[in-house]
Amino acid sequence: AAPAVDPARATNTPRPYRLITSMPGFELAPTLSPDAAMVAYVAIPDGQRGTAILVQTTDQTPPRQLTQPNGQAEDSAPAWSPDGRSIAFLRLEPGVSCRVLVIAANGGAEREVGSCDSRNPPTFDWTGDGRGLIFGSMWTPQGIVGMRVLDLASGEWRAVPYQPGAGNLDLSPRFSPDGRWLVFVRNSPQGDFWRLPAEGGKAERLSHLSADVRGWDWLPDSRNILFGRMIDGD
């Protein structure tokens, strides 16, 4: 039998991706700046033990270490502000603390804006106006707390005005680029996409996937979303 031929190679069709990093080890949780010129991601810098946030252009250029975790602490979950000037992230010290911090995208002092449960790190994103962070549901000793918004100026929390329903975990919330909608994943790893009006209201189911969603984002038109899912381990 003739050997199988890769159609992409047979037709000289370019692959739909290009390599932009070449560090040893893993680079995880990549996220593009609003203008798509920069990417922030998680990696272990040379000579360090824990993960930090690195930033580079979307070309194959050397990265710049943005955050400086100490001891056993590890940084994760970078999220760009809508204006591209700041990055929010989590700093987790297992069994000790979980903190939410913000740092200027070009470097500088880190600012702690909130705390979280180190046993149950939250999912979060920026609000459309850049004044706060919206967090997915969290387990607490009193039960599940629905989505909440942290105001960065005052440090105050407010609940998103909606009915999460008994036992539901609403994760990875993101506001649409046009500011009209809030979409989230309910009950991953058997999850589906749901949406709310940005100001709150009744949740509407968008999909019937029952899928292990591994990352998603809005497309710029605010009418479509792009997502990854696990299927048979891939």
JOLIN-V279738 format. One record per residue. OMEGA is omega in radians with two decimals (* if undefined). Layout:
# JOLIN-V279738
OMEGA / OMEGA
This chain:
# JOLIN-V279738
3.12 / 3.12 / 3.11 / -3.12 / 3.06 / -3.10 / -3.13 / 3.13 / -3.10 / -3.09 / -3.11 / 3.10 / 3.13 / 3.11 / -3.02 / 3.10 / 3.07 / -3.10 / 3.10 / 3.06 / -3.14 / 3.11 / 2.99 / 3.14 / -3.05 / 2.91 / -2.96 / 3.03 / 3.13 / 3.11 / -3.09 / 2.99 / -3.10 / 3.12 / 3.10 / 3.13 / -3.07 / 3.05 / 3.01 / -3.13 / -3.08 / 3.10 / 3.06 / 3.14 / 3.12 / 3.07 / 3.14 / -3.06 / -3.06 / 3.11 / 3.08 / 3.06 / 3.09 / -3.13 / 3.04 / 3.03 / 3.14 / 2.91 / 3.12 / -3.13 / -3.14 / 3.13 / 3.06 / 3.11 / -3.06 / -3.06 / -3.02 / 3.10 / -3.14 / 3.04 / -3.11 / -3.06 / 3.09 / 3.13 / -3.09 / 3.00 / 3.11 / 3.12 / -3.14 / 3.00 / -3.11 / 3.13 / 3.10 / -3.06 / -3.05 / 3.06 / 3.02 / -3.13 / 3.08 / 2.97 / -3.05 / 2.99 / -2.97 / 3.11 / -3.07 / -3.04 / 3.01 / -3.09 / 3.05 / -3.09 / 3.08 / 3.11 / 3.06 / -3.08 / 3.11 / 3.07 / -3.13 / -3.09 / 3.05 / -3.12 / 3.09 / -3.11 / -3.14 / 3.11 / -3.11 / -3.11 / -3.10 / 3.11 / -3.07 / -3.10 / -3.04 / 2.91 / -3.05 / 3.02 / 3.12 / 2.94 / -3.06 / -3.12 / 3.12 / -3.10 / -3.09 / 3.08 / 3.08 / -3.06 / 3.04 / 3.13 / 3.14 / 2.97 / 3.04 / 3.08 / 3.13 / -3.11 / -3.10 / 3.03 / -3.12 / -3.09 / -3.12 / 3.09 / 3.07 / 3.08 / -3.03 / -3.13 / -3.05 / -3.06 / -3.10 / 3.08 / 2.99 / 3.14 / 2.98 / -3.08 / 3.08 / 3.11 / -3.09 / -3.09 / -3.05 / 3.02 / -3.11 / 3.01 / -3.11 / -2.94 / 3.05 / 3.14 / 3.10 / 3.04 / 3.10 / -3.14 / 3.13 / 3.05 / -3.05 / -2.93 / 2.98 / 3.12 / -3.14 / 3.10 / -3.12 / 2.96 / 2.96 / 0.33 / 2.98 / -2.86 / 3.02 / 3.13 / 3.07 / 3.09 / 3.08 / 2.84 / -3.05 / -3.13 / -3.11 / 3.14 / -3.09 / 3.13 / -3.13 / -3.13 / -3.11 / -3.04 / 3.05 / -3.05 / -2.97 / -2.95 / 2.98 / -3.07 / -3.12 / 3.09 / 3.09 / 3.07 / 3.05 / 2.85 / -3.02 / -3.11 / -3.12 / -3.13 / -3.08 / 3.06 / 3.11 / -3.10 / 3.00 / 3.12 / 3.08 / 3.06 / -3.14 / 3.07 / 3.14 / *
